[in-house]
Amino acid sequence: MLLISLFISLQLTAQIKPEQISRLDSIYTKALSDWNVPGMGIAIVSHDSILLSKGYGITDMTTRQAVDANTLFALASNTKAFTSTSLAMLVDRGALNWDDKVVEHLPWFAMYNPYVTAEMTVEDLLSHRSGLKTFSGDLIWYGSTYSREEIIRKVRHLKPAYGFREHFGYSNLLFITAGELIPAITGRSWDDFVQEELLDKLEMNRSTLHVSDLNSLDNTAQPHTYVEGNLLQIPWLDWDNMGPAGSLISSANDMAKWLQMNLNNGIYNGDTLVSAWQMYELQNPRTNLAVTPGAKKMNPNINFKSYALGWSLMDYNGMKVISHNGGYDGMISQTLFIPEADLGFVIMTNSLSSMYYPLMYHTLDELLNVTEKTNWNDRLLTIITKNQEKSNEETAKWEAKRTLNTKPSLSNEAYAGYYGSTIYDTVEIKQEAKNLVIEFGRSPLLTATLTHWQHDTYQIEFKALPSLPKGYVTFEIGRNATVTAMEVYVDNPDFDFTELDLKRLP
């Protein structure tokens, strides 16, 4: 059976013709202008060949340096597979089991529910089935000075949205926890372990796990976002405190080697980094994801989706696809490989654009010889345009509900003070001249001036983080005309400010 599978894989790889790569090259080039993206890096590989490794566009709008195959991009959540693969190495060495309870290695770890605390396994950490909602608690780490251990210790205060192992809920915090198992077991930091056991052995010599290293590296893409439809270059943000969930920075050439190791079932340059059995475990479905009728109508080639250990799974054109994407401030990426076809690719972009998504399907259709090809680029652009129009309509409705010519209930002095919760220690409202300012104590970038909007609601804009839209602060007035709490609301898919539940502190 193994020989038959290998023969089929080699046959499929052999079917990739130069004209297919040429067609994809044209699609990639055109997409940059269609989506208004400055640049990207792409690699397409088989287990032993580089079919394409190339840069497109520019690294940034200032220097306008050309992107090449060595240009560095943030890989964000594609880091998660590096963390799960590192743990697979420890399983191979007998230092860890997938069904080990987390508290066996981190006795101080706790969830909201004592039963879940006691029963949470390593496998649970890596498969997003803890009961937490997607992105719960992400404001604890984002742009904050909290250490990894401090972040993990806050997890116990996050209220679950689902039953334990009942529902998919994507959790960066539990991948940070998974990474901290490595120093608990080996005495080596997650950073050192991944660097020495994966990046070094895979000869990913351009890659790093730390934004601070970019100061001494050249050929680096710069992040970009969109403000009112205009492209804006923004600074790199330090993601060290959530490293195991998303701090990898790499290039097309380096990620090609990572993909080849996965296609070679854990072997690189003749050296077995991970056993074939543990590679199977990493790619084995753990948490099912729904394929809705709408999703099925949009893409009939997909019948199932699931999450494994640091990898997303789906079928496409009858083959198992193993993938992950990653979203960083101003960069989005996609990693994908298909063992049966002996093919893999990575797409790395330097803007907050959905362009990677249609390019992923264009690449799949071409490499897998899908007979009825879809113009994913035009199709997704149309959908996104319609969604933006709906969003603009919702914003207009929100503005229409605003009551004009109102005043705050109290003086500025009454709102000033400290607010906090078990999830996030303190947020300060303070007076500066005639204005009120909000400052998140452990997150220097989350600072904004309050502009009165209506009644006891103020509008805010985090100018240091242009990727976040404008938001609102609403104060709750209790007895004796005193402020008892405030709610911060910022309409975005990544961070739930309302989850902080900020109460007035004495």
C-alpha positions in Angstrom: 0.0 0.0 0.0 2.8 2.4 0.8 4.5 1.7 -2.5 1.2 2.3 -4.3 0.6 5.7 -2.5 4.2 6.7 -3.3 3.7 5.9 -7.0 0.5 7.9 -7.1 2.2 10.8 -5.4 5.1 10.8 -7.8 2.7 10.5 -10.8 0.8 13.6 -9.6 3.9 15.6 -9.0 5.2 14.7 -12.5 2.0 16.1 -13.9 2.9 19.6 -12.8 4.0 21.2 -16.1 5.9 24.5 -16.6 2.8 26.1 -18.2 0.8 25.4 -15.0 3.4 27.3 -12.9 3.4 30.0 -15.6 -0.4 30.4 -15.4 -0.2 30.7 -11.6 2.7 33.2 -11.9 0.4 35.4 -14.0 -2.5 35.1 -11.5 -0.2 36.1 -8.6 1.1 39.1 -10.5 -2.4 40.3 -11.4 -3.8 39.8 -7.9 -1.4 42.4 -6.4 -3.1 45.2 -8.4 -6.6 43.7 -8.1 -6.4 43.6 -4.3 -4.1 46.7 -3.8 -1.4 44.6 -2.0 2.2 45.9 -2.0 3.9 42.5 -2.1 4.1 38.8 -1.3 6.3 35.8 -1.3 5.2 32.4 -2.6 6.8 29.0 -2.7 5.4 25.8 -4.3 7.2 22.5 -3.6 7.2 18.8 -3.9 9.1 16.5 -1.4 12.3 17.0 -3.3 11.9 19.9 -5.7 11.2 23.6 -5.6 8.6 24.3 -8.3 8.4 28.0 -7.6 10.0 30.3 -5.0 9.6 33.9 -5.8 8.8 37.4 -4.6 6.1 39.7 -6.1 5.7 43.4 -5.7 7.5 45.6 -3.1 8.5 45.2 0.6 7.1 48.7 1.5 5.8 51.9 0.0 8.8 54.0 1.3 11.8 52.2 -0.2 9.8 50.3 -2.8 12.4 47.5 -2.6 11.5 44.4 -4.6 10.3 41.3 -2.7 12.3 38.2 -3.5 12.3 34.6 -2.2 14.4 35.6 0.9 12.2 38.5 2.0 10.9 38.1 5.5 7.2 38.1 6.4 5.3 37.5 9.7 3.8 34.0 9.6 1.6 34.5 12.7 -0.5 31.5 13.5 1.4 29.3 11.1 3.7 29.1 14.1 1.2 26.8 15.8 2.3 23.8 13.8 5.9 24.5 14.8 4.8 24.3 18.4 2.8 21.1 18.0 5.7 19.6 16.0 8.1 20.4 18.8 5.8 18.6 21.3 5.6 15.7 18.9 9.4 15.5 19.2 9.1 15.2 23.0 6.5 12.5 22.5 9.0 10.6 20.3 11.6 11.0 23.1 9.2 9.6 25.8 9.1 12.9 27.7 5.5 13.6 27.0 2.2 11.9 26.0 -0.6 13.5 24.0 -3.1 12.5 26.7 -1.0 13.9 29.6 -2.9 16.2 31.8 -1.6 19.7 31.6 -1.5 20.1 35.4 1.0 17.2 35.5 3.5 19.5 33.8 2.2 23.0 34.8 0.6 22.5 38.3 -0.4 26.1 38.5 -2.5 26.0 35.3 -6.2 26.4 35.7 -9.4 26.9 33.7 -12.6 28.5 34.8 -14.1 25.1 35.6 -12.2 22.9 38.1 -13.2 19.7 36.2 -11.8 21.1 33.0 -8.6 22.1 34.8 -8.1 18.6 36.0 -9.0 16.9 32.7 -7.4 19.3 30.1 -4.8 17.3 28.1 -1.9 18.3 25.8 -4.1 17.2 22.9 -6.9 19.5 24.1 -4.6 22.5 24.2 -3.7 21.9 20.5 -7.1 21.2 19.1 -9.2 24.2 20.2 -11.9 22.3 22.1 -11.5 23.8 25.6 -15.0 25.4 25.7 -13.6 29.0 25.2 -15.0 31.0 22.4 -12.7 31.9 19.5 -10.0 34.5 20.4 -11.2 34.7 24.0 -8.7 36.6 26.2 -6.6 37.8 23.3 -6.5 41.3 24.7 -4.4 40.0 27.6 -1.4 39.4 25.3 -2.0 41.8 22.4 0.5 44.6 22.6 0.8 44.0 26.4 3.7 43.7 28.9 2.2 40.5 30.3 4.7 37.6 30.3 3.7 34.2 28.9 3.1 32.8 32.4 1.1 35.9 33.5 -1.1 35.4 30.4 -1.7 31.7 31.1 -2.5 32.5 34.8 -5.3 34.8 33.5 -7.0 31.9 31.6 -8.8 30.7 34.7 -10.9 33.9 34.7 -12.2 33.4 31.1 -15.8 32.1 31.1 -16.4 29.3 28.7 -18.9 29.7 25.8 -19.4 26.0 25.3 -19.1 22.7 27.1 -15.6 21.0 27.4 -14.7 19.3 24.1 -18.1 20.2 22.7 -17.3 22.9 20.2 -14.5 24.5 18.2 -13.2 27.7 19.8 -9.8 29.0 18.5 -7.5 29.8 21.4 -4.2 31.6 21.1 -3.9 31.5 24.9 -3.9 27.7 25.1 -1.3 27.5 22.4 0.9 29.8 24.6 0.2 27.3 27.3 1.2 24.4 25.1 4.5 26.2 24.3 5.2 26.6 28.0 5.1 22.8 28.4 8.5 22.8 26.7 10.5 24.6 29.4 8.6 22.7 32.1 9.8 19.4 30.5 13.2 20.2 29.0 14.4 23.3 30.9 14.8 25.0 27.5 12.6 27.9 26.5 10.1 27.4 23.7 12.2 29.9 21.6 15.5 28.0 22.0 13.8 24.6 21.4 12.1 25.7 18.2 15.2 27.5 17.0 17.6 24.6 17.7 15.4 21.6 16.9 13.5 22.9 13.9 14.8 26.2 12.4 18.4 25.2 12.6 18.0 21.6 11.5 15.8 22.6 8.6 18.4 25.2 7.6 15.8 28.0 7.9 18.7 30.4 8.3 16.8 33.6 7.5 13.9 32.8 9.9 13.5 34.2 13.4 11.0 34.1 16.3 11.6 37.7 17.5 10.7 41.0 15.9 13.7 42.6 17.7 16.0 40.5 15.5 14.7 42.4 12.5 17.0 45.3 13.5 20.0 43.3 12.3 18.4 41.7 9.3 17.9 43.0 5.8 15.3 42.4 3.2 12.2 42.6 5.4 8.7 43.2 4.3 6.8 45.9 6.1 3.2 45.5 7.4 0.4 47.5 5.8 -3.3 48.1 6.6 -6.2 50.0 5.0 -7.7 53.1 6.6 -10.8 54.3 4.8 -9.8 52.4 1.7 -6.3 53.9 1.6 -3.2 51.7 2.0 -1.1 52.6 5.1 2.3 51.3 6.1 2.4 50.5 9.9 5.2 49.4 12.3 6.0 45.8 13.3 4.6 44.8 16.7 6.4 42.6 19.1 4.5 39.3 19.6 7.1 37.7 21.8 4.8 37.1 24.7 2.5 34.9 22.5 5.4 33.3 20.7 4.2 29.7 20.6 0.9 30.8 19.0 2.3 33.2 16.4 5.8 34.8 16.5 7.5 33.1 13.5 9.0 35.4 10.8 10.2 33.6 7.7 10.7 33.7 3.9 9.5 31.7 0.9 12.8 29.9 0.6 12.8 28.9 4.3 9.2 27.9 4.4 9.8 25.7 1.4 12.1 23.6 3.6 9.4 23.3 6.3 6.9 22.1 3.7 9.3 19.6 2.3 10.0 18.1 5.8 6.2 17.7 6.2 5.8 16.1 2.8 8.7 13.8 3.6 6.9 12.6 6.7 9.2 14.2 9.3 12.5 13.7 7.4 14.8 16.4 6.2 18.1 15.8 4.4 18.0 12.2 5.5 17.6 13.1 9.1 14.4 12.0 10.9 13.2 15.0 13.0 9.8 13.5 13.8 8.7 9.9 13.5 6.2 8.9 10.9 3.7 7.9 13.6 3.8 11.3 15.3 3.5 13.1 11.9 0.3 11.0 11.5 -0.9 12.1 14.9 -0.3 15.8 14.1 -2.5 15.4 11.0 -5.2 13.3 12.6 -8.7 15.1 13.0 -9.6 16.0 16.5 -12.3 18.8 16.4 -14.9 18.8 13.7 -15.9 22.0 11.9 -19.2 22.5 10.1 -19.4 22.7 6.3 -22.5 24.8 5.9 -24.8 24.5 2.9 -23.7 28.0 1.9 -20.0 27.0 2.1 -20.8 23.8 0.2 -22.6 25.8 -2.5 -19.6 28.2 -2.8 -17.1 25.4 -3.1 -18.5 21.9 -3.9 -15.0 20.4 -3.8 -15.0 20.5 0.1 -17.0 17.9 2.1 -15.4 18.1 5.5 -13.3 20.4 7.7 -11.6 19.6 11.0 -8.7 20.7 13.2 -5.9 18.4 14.2 -2.9 19.4 16.3 -1.7 22.8 15.0 -3.1 22.1 11.6 -6.5 22.6 9.9 -7.8 19.8 7.7 -10.2 19.6 4.8 -10.7 17.6 1.6 -10.4 19.2 -1.8 -11.1 17.4 -5.1 -11.0 14.1 -3.2 -7.7 14.7 -1.4 -6.8 15.5 2.2 -5.5 19.0 2.5 -3.4 20.1 5.6 -3.1 23.8 6.1 -3.1 26.8 8.4 -3.3 30.6 7.9 -2.0 33.4 10.0 -3.0 37.0 10.6 -0.5 39.5 11.9 -0.9 43.3 12.2 -0.6 44.2 8.5 0.3 40.7 7.1 -1.6 37.6 6.3 -0.2 34.2 5.2 -1.3 30.7 4.3 0.6 27.4 4.5 -0.8 24.2 2.8 0.4 20.8 1.7 -1.3 17.7 0.2 0.6 14.5 1.0 -1.3 12.4 -1.6 -0.3 14.8 -4.4 3.2 15.4 -2.9 2.6 19.2 -3.2 2.8 22.1 -0.9 2.8 25.9 -1.0 3.0 29.0 1.1 1.6 32.4 0.4 2.8 35.4 2.5 1.5 38.9 2.0 2.4 42.3 3.6 -1.1 43.8 4.0 -4.4 43.1 5.8 -6.0 41.8 2.7 -8.0 38.7 1.9 -6.1 38.2 -1.3 -4.4 35.0 0.1 -7.8 33.2 0.1 -8.6 33.3 -3.6 -4.9 32.6 -4.4 -5.0 29.5 -2.3 -8.0 28.1 -4.3 -6.5 29.2 -7.6 -3.3 27.3 -6.7 -5.2 24.2 -5.5 -7.3 24.2 -8.7 -4.2 24.4 -10.9 -2.0 22.0 -9.1 -4.8 19.4 -8.6 -5.9 19.7 -12.2 -9.5 20.6 -11.2 -11.5 20.5 -14.5 -14.0 23.2 -13.8 -11.9 26.1 -12.5 -13.5 29.1 -10.8 -12.3 32.6 -11.1 -11.8 32.9 -7.4 -10.1 36.3 -7.6 -13.1 38.0 -9.2 -15.6 36.0 -7.2 -14.1 36.9 -3.8 -13.6 40.5 -4.7 -17.3 40.7 -5.5 -18.3 39.1 -2.2 -16.0 41.4 -0.2 -17.3 44.5 -2.0 -20.9 43.5 -1.1 -19.9 42.8 2.5 -18.2 46.2 2.7 -21.3 47.8 1.4 -23.4 46.0 4.1 -20.9 47.1 6.7 -21.1 50.7 5.6 -24.9 50.5 5.8 -24.7 49.1 9.3 -22.4 51.9 10.3 -24.8 54.4 8.8 -27.7 52.9 10.8 -25.6 53.0 14.0 -24.9 56.7 13.4 -28.5 57.3 12.7 -29.5 56.0 16.1 -27.2 58.6 17.8 -29.0 61.2 19.9 -27.5 64.6 19.1 -27.1 67.5 21.4 -26.8 65.5 24.6 -24.4 66.0 27.4 -22.6 63.6 29.8 -24.4 63.0 33.1 -21.4 64.0 35.2 -18.3 66.1 35.1 -15.0 64.8 33.7 -13.7 64.3 37.3 -16.4 61.8 38.0 -15.4 59.5 35.2 -11.7 59.7 35.9 -10.2 56.8 37.8 -9.2 53.2 37.6 -11.3 50.3 36.2 -10.4 46.7 36.2 -11.3 43.0 36.2 -9.7 39.6 36.9 -9.0 39.3 33.2 -7.2 42.6 32.8 -5.8 44.4 35.8 -6.4 48.1 35.3 -7.6 50.6 32.7 -7.3 54.2 33.6 -9.6 57.1 32.6 -7.7 60.3 33.3 -8.0 64.0 32.5 -5.7 65.7 30.1 -6.5 69.4 29.8 -10.2 69.4 29.0 -10.3 65.9 27.6 -10.6 62.4 29.0 -8.1 59.8 27.9 -8.3 56.0 28.2 -5.1 54.1 28.9 -4.8 50.3 29.2 -2.2 49.9 32.0 -0.3 46.9 30.5 -0.9 47.8 26.9 0.8 51.1 26.0 -0.6 51.1 22.4 -4.2 51.0 23.7 -4.4 54.7 24.5 -7.1 57.0 23.1 -8.8 60.4 23.7 -12.5 60.2 24.5 -14.7 62.3 22.2 -18.3 62.7 23.5 -20.7 60.8 21.3 -24.0 60.8 23.2 -25.2 60.7 26.8 -22.5 58.8 28.7 -20.9 57.2 25.6 -17.7 58.4 24.1 -16.0 57.5 20.8 -12.3 56.4 20.8 -9.7 55.8 18.2 -6.5 53.9 19.0 -4.2 55.9 16.7 -1.2 53.7 17.3 -3.2 50.7 16.0 -4.8 51.9 12.7 -5.9 48.3 11.9 -8.5 48.7 14.7 -11.6 50.7 13.8 -13.0 53.4 16.0 -14.8 52.2 19.1 -16.9 53.4 22.0 -16.7 53.7 25.8 -20.0 53.7 27.7 -20.0 54.5 31.4 -22.5 53.0 33.8 -23.9 55.4 36.3 -25.1 53.9 39.7 -26.7 55.3 42.8 -25.7 58.6 44.1 -24.6 59.7 40.6 -21.4 57.7 40.7 -19.7 55.7 37.9 -19.7 52.0 38.7 -18.4 50.5 35.5 -17.5 51.1 31.9 -17.8 49.0 28.7 -15.4 49.3 25.8 -16.7 48.2 22.4 -14.6 48.0 19.2 -16.3 46.3 16.3 -13.6 43.9 15.0 -13.3 40.1 14.6 -10.2 39.6 16.7 -10.6 41.3 20.1 -13.6 41.3 22.3 -13.2 44.4 24.5 -16.6 43.7 26.2 -15.2 40.5 27.6 -13.0 42.5 30.0 -16.0 43.5 32.2 -14.4 46.6 33.6 -15.6 47.7 37.1 -14.7 50.9 38.9 -11.9 50.3 41.3 -11.8 52.0 44.8 
